[in-house]
Amino acid sequence: MDTSCAEMDPNCNPIQLGLINLIVGSRSNSPPTISYSGSPYIFPTNAAITTISPTVTGNPNSCTSSPALPTGLSINPTTCALSGTPTVAQVATTYTITAGNALGTGTATISIQLNASLGSWTGRATPVYSWTSVTYGNGLFVAVANNAVMTSPDGITWTERTSAISNVTTVTYGNGQFVAVANSGVNQAMTSPDGINWTARTAASTNPWNSVTYGNSLFVAVAPSGFQRVMTSPDGITWTGSVAAPDTNGWQAVNYGNGQFVGLATSGTNRVMISNDGINWNNRPCPTNSWVSVTYGNGLYVAVSLAGTNRVMTSPDGITWTGRTSTSEGNQWVGITYANGLFVAVANSGTTRVMTSSDGINWTGITSSNEVNQWRSVAYGNGLFVAVASSGTDLVMTATYP
C-alpha cells in the first residue's frame, strides 16, 4: 500500500486518496471533443437566440471563441453553449470554438449570420377589395382578391389590374409565370407572364381550389372538397387531376421546400400529406388543428393554424411534426412565409396580429399596422415583407428586412 501521504500527513487515508485519483482520472482522461449541429446559424438582431448547445466530451474547463462572438452573444465557460441577444447585424462570419482541459483542446468551426431586425409595419393604400393572397416574382409583388388583381414594384404603390376569372383565392410565381386559382367559376385558373395581363385557364376539375405553389418544375394546387383534390401543371396552362392522400381531407394549403411538396388540411385524419413529385402523396400524422398555411426555411417546415391548441407546428422532414405555442393562441393564424433567417406569420383576428421567429419554435408578437385588419397572406421580396388584408383600411402593410 502506498503510504507516502501518511508520511506527510498522519490524517491522510491512502485508500481514499487512491479512489479520489481514480475518479479524477476518469473524468479527465482525454482532451475534449466538440461539435455543433445546425451551422450555419442565421438570426435576427435584437431577439434572443435559441441556446446553441454542442456535443462535448472530455469535461472541458474552458470554452473560448476566436474571433470573439458577436456583441450580445456569450459562450458558457464549461458547456460551450452559445446564448444571448445579438444587437449588431453582420454577414456570415466563421468562428472557431475551442474547448480545453488539462490534457489538451478540441475545436469546432461554426458560421453565424445576423440580419437586421424587422422594421415596424406601415400601412399602404390599395384598391379596396378583399385581398387574400400575395406573392413576389420577377421584381413584382402581385396580390389577388375575389375578382381583382393588383401589382406593385416596391410593395408601397399599388395598381389595380383586370382579373381574367372570378373567385380567385391564391397566387404564386414560378417558371416565368404568375399563376392564380379560384374556388369556383367556369375557368378556375389563370396565368400571366408579367402580373398585369392575365389569361383564363381551365382547371382539372371544378373543385374549390384554395392554394397553389411551384416547385420541382411543377405547379401544384389543392382543394378541400371534390374528387381528385390535387391538380398539377408544368406550365400553369394545362392541368391534370391527382388523388390526394386521402381524398376526404379538407386540403387548404400546399407549399414546396427541401425537395418535396407538403399539403395541409383543416379536417380529416393525418392532416399532412407529402410528395416528391406532386402526384403521388403520403399521409403523415400531426396535431389535429385547422392547418391553413405552411412554409420552409432554415431546415424546417413551419405551419400555422386558425384554431386549436399550439397553433404552430414544425417538422425537419415533413414526416414528424411537433406542436409549438404561438404568441397569441387565440389568434387565427392564416399566413406564413420565410426569408433571410426569419419566419413571419400573420393573423386575421386577435391581438398582436404578426409574429416572428428565427427558428420556427420561439415566437415574438409584433403589432401590425392596423390591428383591426384581417391579414390573410404575407410574402417577401426586394428587402421587404408585404402582407395583405381582406378587410379594414390600408389593406397592405410593409416592413423592411433586413
C-alpha positions in Angstrom: 0.0 0.0 0.0 1.2 3.5 -0.8 2.0 5.2 2.5 3.6 8.3 1.1 0.6 10.5 2.0 0.6 9.2 5.6 4.3 10.1 6.0 3.4 13.7 5.0 0.1 13.9 6.8 -0.9 11.5 9.6 -4.7 12.1 8.8 -4.3 11.0 5.2 -6.1 7.8 4.2 -4.1 6.3 1.2 -7.1 4.2 0.1 -9.4 7.3 -0.1 -6.6 9.1 -1.9 -6.4 6.3 -4.5 -10.2 6.4 -5.0 -10.0 10.2 -5.5 -7.2 9.9 -8.0 -9.2 7.2 -9.9 -12.4 9.4 -10.1 -10.5 12.5 -11.1 -8.6 10.5 -13.7 -11.8 9.0 -15.2 -13.2 12.5 -15.6 -10.2 14.0 -17.4 -8.6 11.1 -19.2 -8.6 12.7 -22.7 -8.7 16.1 -24.4 -12.1 17.4 -25.1 -14.0 16.9 -28.4 -16.7 19.3 -29.5 -19.2 19.6 -32.4 -22.2 21.8 -33.2 -25.2 20.8 -35.4 -27.2 23.3 -37.4 -24.4 25.6 -38.7 -24.6 28.0 -40.5 -26.8 29.9 -38.0 -28.9 32.8 -39.1 -30.6 35.0 -36.6 -32.2 38.4 -36.5 -30.8 41.1 -34.2 -32.5 42.3 -31.0 -34.1 38.9 -30.3 -32.8 36.2 -28.0 -31.4 33.3 -29.9 -32.3 29.7 -29.0 -29.4 28.4 -27.0 -26.9 26.5 -29.2 -25.7 23.5 -27.2 -22.8 21.4 -28.6 -22.0 17.8 -28.1 -18.9 17.8 -25.9 -16.7 15.0 -24.4 -13.7 15.2 -22.1 -15.2 17.5 -19.4 -13.7 20.9 -20.6 -12.9 23.5 -18.0 -12.6 26.3 -20.6 -14.5 27.4 -23.7 -13.4 30.2 -25.9 -14.3 31.7 -29.3 -11.9 33.1 -32.0 -12.7 35.7 -33.1 -14.9 37.0 -30.2 -18.6 36.2 -30.6 -20.9 39.0 -31.9 -22.0 41.7 -29.4 -24.7 40.3 -27.2 -23.8 36.6 -27.5 -21.8 34.7 -24.9 -20.3 31.3 -24.5 -20.7 29.1 -21.4 -17.2 28.6 -20.0 -17.7 24.8 -19.3 -20.5 23.6 -21.6 -19.5 25.8 -24.6 -23.2 26.6 -25.2 -23.9 29.8 -27.0 -26.7 32.2 -25.9 -27.8 35.8 -25.7 -29.4 38.6 -27.8 -27.3 39.8 -30.7 -27.5 43.5 -31.4 -25.4 44.2 -34.5 -26.1 42.9 -37.9 -23.3 41.1 -39.7 -22.6 38.9 -42.7 -21.9 35.2 -42.3 -18.7 35.0 -40.1 -16.7 31.9 -39.2 -15.9 31.3 -35.5 -13.6 28.6 -34.1 -14.8 27.4 -30.7 -12.1 25.8 -28.5 -12.9 23.5 -25.6 -9.9 22.8 -23.2 -8.9 20.8 -20.2 -5.6 19.8 -18.6 -4.9 17.2 -21.3 -5.5 19.3 -24.4 -8.1 21.0 -26.6 -10.8 20.3 -29.1 -12.2 22.7 -31.7 -15.3 23.2 -33.8 -16.0 25.7 -36.6 -19.4 27.4 -37.0 -20.8 30.2 -39.0 -23.1 33.0 -37.6 -25.0 35.5 -39.7 -27.0 38.3 -38.1 -29.7 40.0 -40.0 -31.1 43.4 -39.2 -34.3 43.4 -37.2 -37.7 43.5 -38.9 -38.7 47.1 -39.2 -42.1 48.4 -38.0 -45.1 47.8 -40.1 -46.5 50.6 -42.2 -50.0 50.6 -43.8 -50.2 51.2 -47.6 -53.3 52.5 -49.5 -54.6 50.0 -52.1 -57.7 49.4 -54.3 -60.4 48.3 -52.0 -61.0 44.6 -52.4 -60.8 41.6 -50.1 -57.2 40.7 -50.8 -56.5 37.1 -49.9 -53.0 36.2 -51.3 -49.8 37.9 -52.3 -46.6 36.7 -53.9 -43.4 38.1 -55.3 -41.7 37.3 -58.6 -39.8 38.8 -61.5 -39.3 42.1 -59.5 -43.1 42.5 -58.8 -45.5 42.0 -55.9 -48.8 40.5 -57.1 -51.9 40.3 -54.9 -55.3 38.7 -55.7 -58.9 39.2 -54.5 -62.2 37.6 -55.4 -62.3 39.3 -58.9 -59.3 41.6 -58.8 -55.6 41.8 -59.2 -53.1 44.5 -58.1 -49.4 44.8 -58.6 -46.5 46.8 -57.1 -42.8 47.1 -57.9 -42.0 48.2 -54.4 -44.9 47.0 -52.1 -45.8 50.6 -51.5 -47.6 51.9 -54.6 -50.2 49.6 -56.0 -52.0 49.5 -59.3 -55.3 47.6 -60.0 -55.3 45.1 -62.9 -58.1 43.2 -64.6 -58.6 39.6 -63.4 -59.3 37.0 -66.1 -61.5 35.0 -63.7 -63.7 35.4 -60.6 -63.5 33.9 -57.2 -59.7 33.9 -57.1 -58.2 32.6 -53.8 -54.4 32.4 -54.2 -51.5 33.3 -56.4 -47.9 32.1 -56.8 -44.9 32.6 -59.1 -42.7 30.1 -60.9 -41.1 29.2 -64.2 -41.6 32.8 -65.5 -45.3 32.7 -64.8 -47.7 34.1 -62.2 -50.4 31.5 -61.6 -53.7 32.0 -59.7 -56.5 29.6 -58.9 -60.2 30.1 -57.9 -62.6 28.2 -55.7 -65.5 28.3 -58.2 -66.4 29.6 -61.6 -66.1 28.5 -65.2 -62.3 28.8 -65.6 -60.6 28.3 -62.2 -57.1 29.1 -63.1 -55.3 32.0 -64.8 -51.7 32.8 -65.8 -49.7 35.9 -66.5 -46.1 36.4 -67.6 -46.0 39.9 -66.2 -48.6 40.0 -63.4 -50.5 42.6 -65.5 -52.1 40.8 -68.4 -54.0 37.6 -67.4 -55.4 34.7 -69.4 -58.1 32.3 -68.1 -57.2 28.6 -68.0 -59.4 25.5 -67.4 -58.7 23.7 -64.1 -58.6 20.0 -63.9 -62.0 20.0 -62.2 -64.5 22.3 -60.6 -63.1 21.8 -57.1 -62.8 24.8 -54.8 -59.0 25.4 -55.3 -57.6 27.2 -52.3 -53.8 27.1 -52.6 -51.2 26.8 -55.3 -47.4 26.6 -55.3 -44.5 25.9 -57.6 -41.6 23.5 -57.2 -39.6 20.8 -59.0 -40.8 22.2 -62.4 -44.4 21.8 -61.4 -47.4 23.9 -60.3 -49.5 22.1 -57.6 -52.9 23.2 -56.3 -55.1 21.7 -53.6 -58.8 21.8 -52.7 -60.8 21.0 -49.5 -63.5 19.1 -51.3 -64.4 17.3 -54.6 -62.9 14.4 -56.5 -59.1 14.4 -57.0 -58.3 17.2 -54.6 -54.8 17.8 -56.1 -54.1 19.1 -59.6 -50.7 19.7 -61.3 -49.4 21.6 -64.3 -45.9 22.0 -65.8 -46.8 25.5 -67.1 -50.0 26.7 -65.3 -52.0 26.3 -68.5 -52.8 22.6 -68.8 -53.9 20.9 -65.6 -54.2 17.3 -64.5 -56.1 15.9 -61.5 -54.4 13.7 -58.9 -55.8 11.9 -55.9 -54.9 13.5 -52.6 -53.9 11.4 -49.6 -56.6 10.9 -48.5 -59.2 12.4 -50.9 -61.5 13.0 -48.0 -59.4 15.6 -46.0 -60.1 19.3 -46.4 -56.8 20.3 -48.0 -56.3 24.0 -47.6 -52.6 24.7 -48.2 -49.6 23.5 -50.2 -46.0 24.6 -50.5 -42.7 23.3 -51.7 -39.4 23.0 -49.9 -36.3 20.8 -49.4 -37.2 18.7 -52.4 -40.8 17.9 -51.6 -44.4 19.2 -51.6 -46.2 19.5 -48.3 -50.0 19.8 -48.1 -52.1 20.7 -45.0 -55.7 20.1 -44.1 -58.3 21.7 -41.8 -60.2 18.5 -41.4 -59.8 14.7 -41.6 -57.2 12.4 -40.1 -53.4 12.7 -40.7 -53.7 16.3 -41.8 -50.3 16.4 -43.6 -49.5 14.9 -46.9 -46.1 14.9 -48.6 -45.0 14.2 -52.2 -41.7 14.3 -54.1 -43.4 14.6 -57.5 -46.7 16.4 -56.7 -48.6 13.4 -58.0 -48.1 10.6 -55.5 -48.9 11.5 -51.9 -48.4 10.0 -48.5 -50.3 10.9 -45.3 -48.5 11.9 -42.1 -49.9 12.3 -38.6 -49.8 15.7 -36.9 -51.6 17.7 -34.3 -55.3 17.9 -35.3 -55.6 21.6 -35.7 -57.0 23.6 -38.6 -53.8 24.0 -40.6 -54.0 26.6 -43.3 -50.5 27.8 -44.3 -47.0 26.3 -44.4 -43.5 27.4 -45.4 -40.0 26.1 -45.4 -36.8 27.7 -44.2 -33.7 27.2 -42.1 -34.0 23.4 -42.4 -37.6 23.4 -41.1 -41.1 23.2 -42.3 -43.4 25.5 -40.2 -47.2 25.6 -40.4 -49.8 27.7 -38.7 -53.4 27.1 -37.7 -56.5 29.2 -37.3 -57.9 27.0 -34.4 -56.7 24.6 -31.8 -54.0 24.4 -29.2 -50.4 25.1 -30.1 -51.2 26.9 -33.4 -47.7 26.4 -34.8 -46.2 23.1 -35.8 -42.7 22.3 -37.1 -41.0 19.4 -38.8 -37.5 18.9 -40.1 -38.6 16.4 -42.8 -42.4 16.8 -43.3 -42.9 13.4 -41.6 -42.6 14.0 -37.9 -44.5 17.2 -36.6 -44.3 18.9 -33.2 -46.8 21.4 -31.9 -45.5 24.8 -30.8 -47.0 27.6 -28.9 -47.8 30.8 -30.9 -47.5 34.2 -29.3 -51.3 34.6 -29.2 -53.1 31.3 -29.0 -56.5 33.0 -29.6 -55.4 34.4 -32.9 -56.4 32.8 -36.2 -53.0 32.5 -37.9 -53.6 32.2 -41.6 -50.4 33.1 -43.4 -46.7 32.4 -43.0 -43.5 32.9 -45.0 -39.7 32.7 -44.6 -36.9 34.9 -45.8 -33.3 35.6 -44.7 -33.4 33.8 -41.4 -36.9 35.0 -40.3 -40.3 33.3 -40.2 -43.2 35.8 -40.3 -46.8 34.9 -39.7 -50.0 37.0 -39.9 -53.5 36.6 -38.4 -56.9 37.7 -39.4 -58.2 38.0 -35.8 -57.0 38.6 -32.2 -54.4 40.8 -30.8 -50.8 41.5 -32.0 -51.6 40.0 -35.4 -48.0 39.5 -36.5 -45.4 37.1 -35.0 -41.8 36.4 -36.0 -39.3 33.7 -35.2 -35.7 32.9 -36.2 -36.1 29.2 -35.5 -39.8 28.5 -36.0 -40.1 27.4 -32.4 -39.8 30.5 -30.2 -42.1 33.4 -31.4 -42.3 37.1 -30.8 -45.5 39.1 -31.2 -45.4 42.3 -33.2 -48.2 44.9 -33.6 -49.4 45.1 -37.2 -50.0 48.4 -39.0 -53.7 48.1 -38.2 -54.9 45.6 -35.6 -58.5 45.7 -36.9 -57.5 44.4 -40.4 -57.9 40.8 -41.3 -54.5 39.9 -42.5 -54.5 37.0 -44.8 -51.2 36.4 -46.5 -47.6 37.5 -46.4 -44.7 37.4 -48.9 -41.1 38.7 -49.1 -39.2 40.4 -51.9 -36.6 43.1 -52.5 -35.9 43.6 -48.8 -39.5 43.9 -47.8 -42.1 41.8 -46.1 -45.6 42.6 -47.6 -48.9 41.4 -46.1 -52.4 41.8 -47.5 -55.8 42.0 -45.7 -59.3 41.1 -46.7 -60.9 43.9 -44.6 -60.0 47.1 -42.8 -58.2 50.2 -44.0 -54.8 50.4 -45.8 -55.1 46.8 -46.9 -51.4 46.3 -47.4 -48.7 46.7 -44.8 -44.9 46.5 -45.3 -41.8 46.1 -43.1 -38.2 46.4 -44.2 -35.9 43.4 -43.7 -33.0 43.1 -43.3 
